[in-house]
Each structure stands twice: as structure tokens, then as C-alpha cells.
Amino acid sequence: MKILFLLPYPIGKAPSQRFRVENLLPLLDEADISYTLRPFMDRATWQVLYKGGSLPQKMWGICRGLLGRLKTILSEAYAHDYIFVHREAAPLGPPVFEWMLKKIFRKKIIFDFDDAVWIPNTSAGNKIAAAFKSHWKTKYICRWSYRVSAGNDFLRRYAVQSGAASVARIPTVVDMERRYNRVKKHRAGKVTVGWTGSHSTLKYLQELVPVIETLQQELDCTFLVIADKKPELPLNDWQFIPWDPDTEIEDLLRMDIGVMPLTTDPWSEGKCGFKLIQYLSLGIPAVASPVGVNKDIIEHGVNGYLADGREEWLLALRRLVVDADHRKAAGAAGHEKMIREYSVASLKTSFLSLFK
């Protein structure tokens, strides 16, 4: 068996690709399945893509990607049994490459997505690109695919409604044997409440700022942000750590409590709760908005809390900040749940079943 992976980003750079594709490659190695990785974007384009300006460099990078993708399909698709498309074969334009793979080359497409990618959600640095995104193409890619891998039930329902022949719910997972294999040691003392994410999700922190301000007036705690871009937060006691894959685990373990605020809307319903999965896998209890898959991951009062509104957030955070034993017990419960349901090992059978 041979699988050709059509990926949007350079290897090792984007969270969705790292944990939904690159994270699972050892399972293919163990099964003696051959595969080829073909990113659309090179590293130079990735470095400027989400920044303002640099339009000529972005346009040239996209053109290189389009030419490279066409070359890959014409010269390599025929030699592979399955074509695995993560999110989309190209970031702009209609689904030309997916159409070619299905209608001309008659290939079995495995389509994987972990966001509500049919809903426009372009960053401020790429407003011009929004006009060329063709968000409508997702339903056609679902329809043309041999199998669809959806990150949660909301996405799975969309794929089914779009006419997908076979849809599997494949959650985002972490490797708890090779990488996320440590557990937070909870102790009494000053507590760190933390958040991790990309620049595109920093906006969700704004609603949490007043909560953290009040919490810090009452209790001795600091706020930690780990991201690829430093936010502007009106807090007196907070820290920023630039996201670095080499120190990712150590940086996360600085947290005593993890948070995942979201707004209630269809885009948030499409989220796969990856922040929570990271926190809990390391034994860090979490507080999250009761939106989408968050309600499946968080067991209220057991491994963390679901909080809707300022008072519920304050109550949940207070409980965890003041009680180290409670944090330890909740973190342990979350860690065990991640092993059972959100680890690479737990996903082995489901993932390999996509290629049958």
C-alpha cells in the first residue's frame, strides 16, 4: 500500500497538520505502509503568510505551491493507492486538484478536516486572499472522497449532509508514549493559569481578561500565554512565551490550570478541543467554555470545569487555584481520559481503517 499526503503547510509548523497527520505517521511505519509527504507551502512563504504586507512574496509563494501541486499530481498520484488530503489540496481557488484526482485519475481520496473550513474565517493579514478562498469547495471534496476523517461530530454531520459516502470521527490526539509522556506535579504556592494557541485564536482571550483581572485581585496567581504572536493584555501579572516545538512540553508544564474560552457560534462548534487535550494529557486540569467538543472532553468537576459567563469562570478558577489537591486529582482524571480516548495509541485501529 502507498499513500500520498497532500498537506497545506511545511512539516512541523502548523498544529492541525502536526497532530492530525504527522503525529500519526508512526502508526503507518508500524504497519509497514509506505507514504509520501507533499506540502503545498514552503517555509519561506509560511514565515510571511499570516503577517501584514509582503504581498508579492505571498503571491509568488502561492504560485510556486500551485505549480508544485500540479507537478505532484501529474507525476506521483498514479503510483499511490490513496491520496490523503488534509483540509484542502490548495489554499486558494476551486477544488481543481481534488476534481482531477477523483474524475481523471480515479483515485481514492481520504479527506481530513478539523475546523469548520466551509465558514469564512480569514485573518486580518490576509483579507485580500479571502476573495479567493472558495470556502464552498469543502462540500464537493467531501462528496468526491472515498472516506472522510472528521475531527468531531459537528464536522462529521456536515460531511454526511454534503453527501460523503463514508465518514469517520477521528479526534485530534497526542502521542502520550513518545512526547506527552509527563504529568504535572501540583504543589501549594503561587498558581499559574495558562492558555496556548495560535495567532488566529488570540481573540478568544479578550473575554477572559476581566475574569483574570478579578481573580488576581483576590488570589495570588499569574497568567501565562504561549503563542506564535504576543498579545496585548491589560494585566499586571502575566507572562508570554513564544511557541517553540522544542520546548513545547516544558512550557506547558509551567501551567497549573489551562483555559479554553470560546464564543458560541458555528466556527467554534467546529473546534476539536486541542488545547484541552494538550492540558489534560499532561495532568493539567482545565476550564473551558461549554461549546462543541469541549463538552465531551471536560467532565465537569472531575477533570476540570465548563464555565459560561464571568461568574462561572471565576467560581471554577477559584476552586482550582486555592486547592492543590483538587488540581492534582482533576489533572490525574484528565490524564487517564486522554490515554483512553485522545492518545495516538487509542486511535490506531480507527486511523488504519481509513485505508481499507
Helices and strands as residue ranges (DSSP letters): E 2-7, H 15-20, G 22-24, H 25-30, E 34-39, H 43-49, H 55-76, G 77-79, E 82-86, H 96-99, I 100-104, E 108-113, G 124-126, H 127-130, H 137-144, E 147-150, H 153-161, E 167-169, E 191-196, G 199-205, H 209-218, E 221-227, E 238-242, H 248-252, E 257-260, H 266-269, H 274-281, E 286-288, H 294-297, E 304-306, H 310-322, H 324-341, H 344-353
